[in-house]
Amino acid sequence: MTPPPIDDATPEQKGPKGSRRARDLRRWLAPAAVAAGAFVLLLSPLWLPLILREFAFFRVRHVEVVGARYLDARDIVDRLQVDTLASVWDDTGPWHARVAAHPLVRDVDVGRRLPGTLVIRVAEHVPVALVPASGGRGFQAYDVRGVALPIDPARADVDAPILARPDSVMLHLLSEARIRAPALYHRMSEVRPGGAGEIVLVLDSLSVRALAGITLQRLADLEPVEKDLARRGLRPTELDLRYRDQVIARLP
C-alpha cells in the first residue's frame, strides 16, 4: 500500500486560503506578544524588589540624613532600627513610620541610593519664638502650632525672638514674617505685651508699639519711615503703629 504524499508546501504555495490564515495568525500573535510584555513590565515593580533584596550586594551599609538642622542624625539612625540583614529594597513603610513619629519631624521621605545607602530626607517643625520656661529655667522653643519643641536653645542655635507667652496669633505672625519677610523677622528680638490689646515689638533696639492683631502688611509700613528718618539723620526712640494709616515717630 502506497503511503499518502507529504504536503510540505508553504502557506503561500497552498493558495489564497492558506496565505490568509497565516496573515490572520500573525496579526493575532503580534498584539498578544506586546500585551504579554506590557503585563510583565507592569508587574516588575512588585516582584523585582523581592528578588533583589536577597542579594548581599544590596544590604544597607550607610544611612544619609538630609535636611536635619535641629535633629540629631544619630537619633534618626537609631529610630530606623536597621539590622545587618536589611536591604535597600525592603519595604520602607516601617522606617518611614519610625522617623515620622519624632516630635521634630514634620515630613519625611525614605529613598535609596544603590547599591547600599538609605537616604532619609526630613522636614522639621521650625521654632518661630522662644518662650520663658516655667520656674525660670531658661527658654522653650515653640513652633507655629503652639507646640513646645524638644530643642535646647542653650545647645542649638535658635535664631528666634522672645515671646512672653505662646500666643497663637503672634506665633502665626512670626511664622509668616519668617517666611515672607525674613529681614524683618531677624530684626525682632522680643515681643511683649503693651497696654490693653497692645504689644511692643523690639526691632534691634527700637521699640515699636502696635495693636495685638497687627498684620505683616501693616509692619511693612515701618521700612519707608525708617529710611526717611535715617536719610535725615534722625534716630527715633519709638515708632507707633497703633493709629490707622499713620506711623508716629517719637524722637529724643
C-alpha positions as CSV (number, residue, x, y, z in Angstrom):
1,M,0.0,0.0,0.0
2,T,1.4,3.4,-1.0
3,P,1.7,6.0,1.8
4,P,0.0,9.3,1.4
5,P,2.2,12.0,-0.1
6,I,3.7,14.6,2.4
7,D,2.4,18.1,1.9
8,D,5.5,20.3,2.5
9,A,4.2,23.4,0.7
10,T,4.3,26.7,2.4
11,P,1.0,28.6,3.2
12,E,1.8,30.9,0.3
13,Q,2.1,27.9,-2.0
14,K,-1.2,26.5,-0.8
15,G,-3.0,29.3,-2.3
16,P,-5.1,32.3,-1.1
17,K,-6.8,30.4,1.7
18,G,-3.6,29.2,3.4
19,S,-2.0,32.6,3.0
20,R,-4.9,34.4,4.6
21,R,-4.8,32.1,7.6
22,A,-1.1,32.8,8.2
23,R,-1.7,36.5,8.0
24,D,-4.5,36.3,10.5
25,L,-2.3,34.3,12.9
26,R,0.5,36.8,12.7
27,R,-2.0,39.7,13.3
28,W,-3.2,37.9,16.4
29,L,0.3,37.0,17.8
30,A,1.8,40.5,17.5
31,P,-0.6,42.3,19.8
32,A,-0.6,39.3,22.2
33,A,3.2,39.5,22.5
34,V,3.0,43.2,23.1
35,A,0.3,42.7,25.8
36,A,2.3,40.0,27.5
37,G,5.4,42.2,27.6
38,A,3.5,45.1,29.0
39,F,2.0,42.9,31.7
40,V,5.5,41.7,32.7
41,L,6.7,45.3,32.9
42,L,3.7,46.4,34.9
43,L,4.3,43.7,37.5
44,S,8.1,44.2,37.7
45,P,7.9,46.8,40.5
46,L,6.2,44.1,42.6
47,W,8.4,41.1,42.0
48,L,11.8,42.7,41.1
49,P,12.5,44.1,44.7
50,L,11.6,40.7,46.1
51,I,14.3,39.2,44.1
52,L,16.9,41.9,44.5
53,R,16.5,42.1,48.3
54,E,18.0,38.6,48.5
55,F,21.4,39.8,47.2
56,A,24.0,40.8,49.8
57,F,25.2,43.4,47.3
58,F,22.1,45.5,48.3
59,R,22.5,45.2,52.1
60,V,22.2,48.6,53.9
61,R,25.7,49.8,54.7
62,H,25.1,53.6,55.0
63,V,22.3,55.9,56.1
64,E,22.3,59.5,54.9
65,V,20.2,62.1,56.7
66,V,19.3,65.2,54.7
67,G,17.6,68.3,55.9
68,A,18.3,68.0,59.6
69,R,19.2,71.2,61.4
70,Y,17.9,70.7,64.9
71,L,17.5,66.9,64.7
72,D,20.5,64.7,65.7
73,A,21.2,62.5,62.7
74,R,22.3,59.7,65.1
75,D,18.8,59.8,66.7
76,I,17.2,59.3,63.2
77,V,19.6,56.3,62.5
78,D,18.7,54.8,65.9
79,R,15.0,55.1,65.2
80,L,15.3,53.3,61.8
81,Q,16.4,50.1,63.6
82,V,18.2,48.9,60.5
83,D,19.8,45.5,61.2
84,T,22.7,43.9,59.4
85,L,20.4,41.9,57.1
86,A,18.3,44.8,55.9
87,S,18.2,45.5,52.2
88,V,17.6,48.9,50.5
89,W,14.8,47.0,48.7
90,D,13.0,46.3,51.9
91,D,9.6,47.9,52.5
92,T,10.3,51.5,53.6
93,G,6.9,51.8,55.4
94,P,8.2,50.8,58.9
95,W,11.3,53.1,58.5
96,H,9.1,56.0,57.4
97,A,6.7,55.5,60.4
98,R,9.5,55.4,63.0
99,V,11.1,58.6,61.8
100,A,7.8,60.4,61.3
101,A,7.0,59.7,65.0
102,H,9.8,62.0,66.1
103,P,8.2,65.2,67.5
104,L,10.5,67.4,65.5
105,V,9.7,65.8,62.1
106,R,7.1,67.5,60.0
107,D,7.6,65.3,56.9
108,V,9.9,62.5,55.9
109,D,10.8,60.7,52.7
110,V,12.8,57.4,52.7
111,G,14.7,56.8,49.5
112,R,17.6,54.7,48.3
113,R,20.9,55.2,46.5
114,L,22.2,52.0,45.1
115,P,23.8,49.8,46.0
116,G,23.6,50.1,49.8
117,T,22.6,53.6,51.1
118,L,19.3,54.7,52.6
119,V,18.6,58.4,52.1
120,I,16.3,59.9,54.8
121,R,15.1,63.4,53.8
122,V,13.4,65.2,56.7
123,A,11.5,68.5,57.0
124,E,11.4,69.8,60.6
125,H,9.0,71.7,62.7
126,V,10.8,75.0,62.9
127,P,10.9,77.2,66.1
128,V,9.5,80.6,65.5
129,A,9.7,82.0,69.1
130,L,11.4,81.4,72.4
131,V,9.1,81.5,75.4
132,P,10.3,81.7,79.0
133,A,10.1,78.2,80.6
134,S,8.3,77.7,83.9
135,G,10.3,78.1,87.0
136,G,12.8,80.4,85.3
137,R,14.6,77.5,83.6
138,G,15.7,79.3,80.5
139,F,13.6,79.3,77.3
140,Q,11.5,76.8,75.4
141,A,11.3,76.8,71.6
142,Y,7.7,76.9,70.1
143,D,6.6,76.4,66.5
144,V,3.7,77.9,64.6
145,R,1.3,75.3,66.0
146,G,2.0,76.5,69.6
147,V,3.8,73.2,70.3
148,A,6.9,73.2,72.5
149,L,9.7,71.6,70.6
150,P,12.3,69.3,72.1
151,I,15.2,71.8,71.3
152,D,17.6,73.1,73.9
153,P,18.3,76.7,73.0
154,A,21.4,76.6,75.1
155,R,22.9,74.0,72.8
156,A,21.2,74.7,69.5
157,D,21.5,77.9,67.5
158,V,17.8,79.1,67.7
159,D,17.5,82.4,66.0
160,A,14.0,83.4,67.1
161,P,12.5,86.4,69.0
162,I,11.4,86.1,72.7
163,L,7.7,85.9,73.2
164,A,6.1,86.5,76.6
165,R,3.8,83.5,76.2
166,P,2.8,81.1,73.4
167,D,0.1,83.2,71.9
168,S,-1.3,81.6,68.7
169,V,-1.9,84.9,66.9
170,M,1.6,86.1,67.5
171,L,3.1,82.8,66.6
172,H,1.3,82.8,63.2
173,L,2.5,86.4,62.7
174,L,6.1,85.5,63.5
175,S,5.9,82.4,61.3
176,E,4.6,84.5,58.4
177,A,7.3,87.0,58.9
178,R,10.0,84.4,59.0
179,I,8.9,83.1,55.6
180,R,7.7,86.3,53.8
181,A,9.8,89.0,55.4
182,P,13.0,87.3,56.8
183,A,14.9,90.5,57.1
184,L,12.2,92.0,59.4
185,Y,11.9,88.7,61.3
186,H,15.6,88.5,62.1
187,R,15.5,92.1,63.5
188,M,12.8,91.1,66.0
189,S,14.4,90.3,69.3
190,E,11.4,90.5,71.5
191,V,7.6,90.7,71.5
192,R,5.9,91.6,74.8
193,P,2.5,92.9,76.0
194,G,1.9,96.6,75.9
195,G,-1.3,98.2,77.2
196,A,-4.7,96.7,76.9
197,G,-4.9,95.0,73.4
198,E,-1.5,96.2,72.5
199,I,2.0,94.7,72.0
200,V,5.5,96.1,71.9
201,L,7.9,94.7,69.3
202,V,11.7,95.3,69.7
203,L,13.4,95.6,66.3
204,D,17.1,95.5,67.1
205,S,17.0,98.1,69.9
206,L,14.0,100.1,68.6
207,S,10.6,99.7,70.3
208,V,7.5,99.5,68.0
209,R,4.1,99.9,69.6
210,A,1.2,98.2,67.8
211,L,-2.2,96.6,68.3
212,A,-2.2,93.0,69.2
213,G,-3.9,92.0,65.9
214,I,-1.2,93.7,63.7
215,T,-0.6,92.2,60.3
216,L,2.6,91.7,58.3
217,Q,1.3,94.1,55.8
218,R,1.0,96.8,58.4
219,L,4.5,96.1,59.7
220,A,5.8,96.7,56.2
221,D,4.9,100.4,56.7
222,L,7.9,100.7,59.0
223,E,10.5,100.4,56.3
224,P,9.9,103.7,54.4
225,V,9.6,105.6,57.6
226,E,12.9,104.3,59.0
227,K,14.6,105.0,55.7
228,D,13.3,108.6,55.7
229,L,14.4,109.1,59.3
230,A,17.9,107.7,58.5
231,R,18.2,109.9,55.5
232,R,17.6,113.0,57.7
233,G,20.0,111.7,60.4
234,L,17.3,111.1,63.0
235,R,17.2,108.2,65.4
236,P,13.7,107.6,66.9
237,T,13.2,106.2,70.4
238,E,9.9,104.6,69.4
239,L,7.7,104.0,66.4
240,D,3.9,103.8,66.9
241,L,1.6,101.8,64.6
242,R,-1.5,102.0,66.7
243,Y,-3.2,104.6,64.6
244,R,-4.8,103.9,61.3
245,D,-2.6,104.7,58.2
246,Q,-0.1,106.5,60.3
247,V,3.4,105.8,61.7
248,I,4.3,108.1,64.5
249,A,8.0,108.5,65.3
250,R,8.9,109.7,68.7
251,L,12.3,111.4,68.8
252,P,14.7,112.0,71.7
